Each structure stands twice: as C-alpha cells, then as structure tokens.
Amino acid sequence: MSLSPDAAMNVAKVLTEALPYIQRFTGKTIVVKFGGNAMVDPLLHESFARDIVLMKLVGMNPVVVHGGGPQIGALLEKLSIPSEFVDGMRVTDTQTMDVVEMVLGGRVNKEIVTSINRAGGKAIGVTGKDGGLIRAERLQITRQGPELSAPEIIDIGHVGDVRQIDTEMLNVILDSNFIPVIAPIGADNVGNTYNINADLVAGKIAQVMQAEKLMLLTNVAGLMDRQQKVLTGLSTAEVDALIADGTVHGGMLPKISCALEAVKSGVGSAHIVDGRVAHAVLLEIFTDEGLGTKITRRGA
C-alpha cells in the first residue's frame, strides 16, 4: 500500500504533533478501564482496540481492565435469574456469580482480546484469579441513618474488595511485549470467587504499578459542576471539596473516589473520559486539551 503525497504529508504532520507526547509517555504504564457504550457499540469497540494497539506500538505499556454489567444483566435475564442492586452494586449469590464469571472471564474478555489482536496487537486475557493476580475479600455495605438504632450491615454475596494485587504476572506480560486484558474477578485465601467493581480494580492496579495515567472510560463527558459544565484540571484538594459539598454524588462518587485514591497514592494523573467519543483514549493522550476530567495532585 502506498500513500499519495498529500496523505503522506498529513501523516507526517500528525506524527510530528504527537511526538512530544510519545516521548513523554514512552515506557510508562497507562491503565485503562474499558466500559460503558464503548463496550457495546461495535465501532467504538474497534476504535478502542486500535488506540490500545497504537499506544503499545509507540512504546507505552497499556493495561486494560474491563467491566461487563450490561452483558451480565442480559444473560441473567435470558436465564430468568433476577437482578438486584444495593447502592449500585449487583447482589451476587452463587448462581449469579457463575454467570458473572462466565461473562467477564469468558465472552467479554475474549471479545476484547480478539479485537486488539485483530487490530495488530498482541493481547492476553486473564482474570484476577489467574496466578493469584487479585486477592479479594468479601465486601459488606454498612448503612447508617437516623431511622436506624444501629448501623446495618448488608451482605451482598460474592461481591469483593481488593485486598492485594500481585504485580509479578503483569510485569511478565508487559515485559513479553503483550497487552494484558483483565477481568475484575478475584479470589480469597480459601478459593472463594468474587465479583469486583472494575473501576476499583483499575485504580488499585494503577497504584501498585505506579502508572503514569489511570483512565476510566464512562458514558458521561466528565465530572460536572452544578451548572452541568465539565470540570477539568482539578487538584486532589479540589476534588475533596467537591465531594464534601455534594457536587460529586450518586454513581459518579465511587468512580471519582477510585481516581482520587489512585492519584493520592502516586499515580501521575487520573482521567474520567467520555467513552462515547471515537478514539477517546488517543485524544486524551495526544492533545493538549485532553478529554473529560483530569485529576492531579496539584491541578491544572
């Protein structure tokens, strides 16, 4: 395949503009949580795969962590297994956990691996159970309120929290020039399996790998202020204030909390990125404006 002179000039221009960013992030680990519309829209799915492959080609070390809530819900419905949520988390009994493991560790994980490989990359799919990558423990929710005489502890089944990340397997995969694609399933010391929030897993992996960036793809443009304007260039102190005054609330609160903890623990920056935008990952990395909400220790 040959390029016309005009096309060659355009390619050269793009590469020249991207070169400072490539040099800055060469050899750096970037953890990307893949979820939302980008997972179910075929065109966005393919553009994400190409973004990840390009990152690897120019010398970055992408690590992909994925969710799969819609796919899990669809299969549960097909099997006539009811879905129940507590504070946004799926109540996961043994039967539901079997479906979660089948969907996340099987179908969804392998679809992402296949897309990356088809785009020219070399991806390996794993779950947190493989090689003891994610050591988990049971997550319990505690509710408090004036209507309760004492705090209420709610057991939501096989839903886990991250206790420990073993980086040995990740380093072996990255050193072998492969792209790890991780399903957020972990196990405890006695072999019990847990479904873990993918944002939480991505944040913890970014911390232990001392990643340059943590990118959380979602279905919104970013963190909004009270006037529904996207906020960016935020410091950790500013985010703490937004949580305290209630600006950050609801479903955005767990995501922002993961990003905030990662940055406070040494990750260079965390980004809430609109996964509905084609090539959102590259736009965040290779442009001055970025995309969505950026959180660093010192802000803009």
N, C-alpha and C positions, 0 to 999 in steps of 0.2 A: 504494500500500500504506500503510495506517495502523496505528499501534500502539495497543494498549489502554493505559489509564492505568498499569496495573501493569508492563506491558512497557516503557513509556516511562521509568518510574521506575528500572527495572533497568538500562536502557541508560545513563541519566544517572549512576547510581551507578558503573557500570563506567568510564565516561569520566572521572568525577571522580577515581577512584582511579588511573587510568592517566596523568592529566595531568602529574604531576611527571616521569614517565619520558619522556613525549612531548617535554616541554620540554627535558629533558636531552639527548636524542638527535636533536633536530631539526637537520637539516643535516649530521649525522655519517654517515660511511661505515661500514657494517657488512658484513663479508664472511662469507658462509655457505657452508660446504661441505656439499652435499646428497649423502647416500649412505646405504648400509645399507638396513634394512627400509623406511624412508620412501620409497625409490625404487620398490619393487616392490609395496607394499601400496597399492591404489587409494585407500582412504580417507585414509591418511597422506599420500599424494602430493597429494591435493586440499587437505587442511588446511594442508600446507606452502605451497602456491600462494597460498592465502588469507592466510596470515601475511605472506608477502612483499609482496603487494598492499597490505595494511593498513599495513605499515611505510612503503611509498612514499607512501601517501595522507596519512599524518600528518607527512611531511616528512623522513623518513630516506632514506638512499641505500643500499639493499641491492645487493650484488654477489653473484651466485650462481656457485659453481664446483661442478661435479658429477663424480661418478665413473660407474661402469657396469660393474664387474667381473662381476657375475652375468650381465648381458646379453651381455657379450663371451664369457664361458665357454659360455653356452647356444648361441650361434651357431657357435662353434668346434666344439662337439660335433656340432651338426647337419651341419656341413661335413666332419666326420671329420678335423679338424685337432687333433692332441694338444696339451694344455696342460701346460706345465712351469713350475715356480716355483723360484726361488733366493732364499732369505731373504725370502720373502713377496712377491717381485716376479715378474711374469709374464715369462718369456723370450719375447722378441718378435722373431721373424725377419720377413722381408719379407712373407710370406704372412699371418702373424698381424697385422702392422701394418696391412695393408689392411683386415682385419676390424675392428681396433680403431678405425681412422679412420671406417669406415662406421657402426659402432655409436655411438661417442661423438659424432662430429661430425654424424651424421645422425639416426638414430632417437631416441636418448636425449635429445639436446639439443633436438630439435624437440618431443618429448613434454612437456618441462618448459616450454618457451616457450608451447606451446598451453595448458597448464594455467594458467599465470599470466595469459595473455590471456583465457581463459575466465572466470577469477575477477575480471576487471575491470581488470587491469593492462595495461601496455604493455611487453612484453619483446622483446629482440633476442638471438638466439643467434649466438655466434661460437666459433671455435676459436682457440687460441693462434697459429695460422698466419696468421690474418686480420690484415692490416695490420701484420704483424711484432709482434703483441702479446707473444708469449712467444718469446724467443730461447733455444734449448736447446743442450745439448751432450751427447754420449754419456756415460752413467753406467756406470762399471765398479765391480764389487764386489771388494774385497780381503779375502781370508781369511788369518788368521794362527793359528798354534797350535803346540803342542809337537811334533805329529806331522809338521809341515811344515818342511823345511830352509830355506825362504824363503817370504815372503808370496806367496800365489797370487792372481793377477788373473783374474777371471772376467768374460768378455764376455757380457752377456745380451741383445745385439742392440739393437733400436730402442727402448731404454728411456733416457729422458733425465733430465737435471738442469736446473734453471732457471739460466740464465746472466744473463738480463736481462728485465725487464718494461717495456714501453713504455706509459706511462700515457696517452698522447695519445688513443687510441681510447676508453679507459674514460671519460675526462673528457668527451669529445664525447657519448658515450651518456648519461651521467648528467646532463650539462647540458641535454640534449634531453628530459629527463623520462622516459627509458626505463630499463628494468631489464636490465642485462647478464647473460646466462647463458653461462658459459664452459666449453667442453670442454677438458680438460687435455692438449692436443696442441700441441707446439711444433716449430720447425724451426731448423736451424743456418744458418751463413752461406752454405752451398752448397746449401741446399734439402732436406737430409735430414730426414725426419719422425720425431718421437719421441713415444712414449707416456710421460707423466709422472704420477707419483703425484698424485692430486687434492688431498690434504692439503697436500702440498708447494707446489703451485701456489696454493692458497688462502692459505697462510701468507705466501708471497712477495708476492702481490698486496696483502694486508693491510699488509705492511711499506711497500711503495712508495707506497700510498695513505694511509699514516698513519691507518689505520682506528681507530675507537673500539673496535670489537669484532671478534674473529675467533671464529666459531662453527663447530665441527666436529661434525656430526651422525654418530652411530655407533650400534652395536647393543648397547651396554652402558650402565649407569646413570651411569658416570663412571669416574674413576680410583679404584681400590680400594686400601685398605691390606691388610696381611697377614691381617686378620680379615674381609676382604671387605666392609668398610664404605666407603661413598663419601666421598672426601676433597674438600673444597671450601675456598675462601678461602685458597688456597696462594700463597705468595710464590715468586718465581723461585729464591731460595736454597733454599727447602724442596723444590722440585721437583728441583733439582740433587742434593740429599741423597738423595731417594727413588730417583733413577736410580743414584747411586753405591752404595747398599746393596742394589740388586737388586729393590726393591719394584716399580719400573717395569721391565717386561721384555716380551719377546715382541712380539706385534703392537701392543701399546699404545705401545711405545717410539718408533717413528717418528712416531706421531701427537702424542705429548707433546713430542717434540723440535721438531716444527714449531711447536706452540703456544708453547713456551718461547722459541725464537728470535724469534718474532714480538713477544712482549712485551718481550724484551731490546732489540729494535730500535725500540721506540717505540709499538707498538700498545697501546691502553689496557688491554685485558684479552683473554684467550683462554679459551674455554669448550669443554669436552668435554661434549656434550649428547646425551641419550638420544633418538634419532630415532624410537623405537618409541612415544613418547608423543605423542598428538594435540596439535597446536598447540604443540609443544615450543619453537619459536623465540619465540613471543609470551610463553610462560610464563617463559622466561629473561629477556626484556627487561622485562616489565611486572610482575614480582613481586619483593619483597624477598628471598625465599628463593632465587629463580633455579631452575636445574635442572642437575644434574650437577656437574662440577668447574670451578671458576673459578680462573684464574691471573692474578695481577697482580704488579707489581714489589715491592709491599710486603705482599701477602697480605690477609687479612680486615680 
